[in-house]
Each structure stands twice: as C-alpha cells, then as structure tokens.
Amino acid sequence: MQLTQKETELLKDLKGQEKLCVDKYTQYSESAIDPQLKNLFTQIAGVEQQHLNTINQIESGTAPAPGGGSQTQPTFTATYSVAETDDKKHDCYLCTDLLATEKHASHLYDTCIFEFKQESVRNALNHIQKEEQNHGKMIYDYMSANSMYS
C-alpha cells in the first residue's frame, strides 16, 4: 500500500494523538481515586494502545484488518454524592480532561477519514473513531452517575 504525503502527515498526527491517549489513560488510571474509574481508564488505555498499533500498521504500508468487536458498556454505581469533596473534584478533573481529549481525537479521525483514498484504511479509521466516541460516552456515563456532569 502506497501512502500519499498528505496521508503520511495525517498518520503522524494520529500517532501523536494515540500516544497521548495511551499515556494519559495510563497515568490517570494510577491517579484516579475511585476504583471504578481506575478500571475504566485501564480498559480504555488498552484500546488506545490497539489504536496506536493499527496506526503503526497503516504507517508501515500494511492495509489493516477489519476492526474487532465493540467494547462492553460498563454500568457505574455512584461513588460520589452531590456534595463536592476533594476526591470527587480530583476524579472529575481527570474525567473532564479525558473527555476533551476524546472529543479532539474523534474530530481528528473525522477529518482523516475523508482524506485517505484506500477504503480499508478509511474503514479502519472509522472503526477507531467510533471507539473514541464510545470512550467519551463511557466517561460521560461515569460523570453523570457521580453528579459530575450537568
């Protein structure tokens, strides 16, 4: 598979974004106070690593295999009440930052999907974008269950 210069540059952007996601989710998993949030961030970090692996595969000129299955949507129980505590503020900050990161990642993939000529690459990027959107949904659901999102 031969990539255009523009496709190569876009892959560099995607690669940087995915590295950032892996690093953030890994670090935030260690920093989160609520065990549910730690688990969520660890799970998403693994998926982000898969995304990075796919981008590396495309960058090396190999057409990606069709995307795998979807992640299971977790159900969250409220750890935090409506009251603002330092622990809740800390975990809310982590969620807010990662939600913004997911919005940015999804937007970047949206642009890239339209720029690649090979259908298998577009399909792989579309699959990743849907997973990024799902990550945002899971973070939103956690925040909503814990009175962090209004």
Buried (B, 14 or more C-beta within 10 A) or exposed (E): EEBEEEBEEBBEEBBEBBBBBBEBBBEBBEBBBBEBBBEBBBBBBEBBBBBBEBBEBBBEEEEBEEBEEEBEEEEBEEBBEEEEEEEBEBBBEBBBEBBEBBEBBBEBBBEBBEBBEBEBBBBBBBBBBBBBBBBBBBBBBBBEBBBBBE
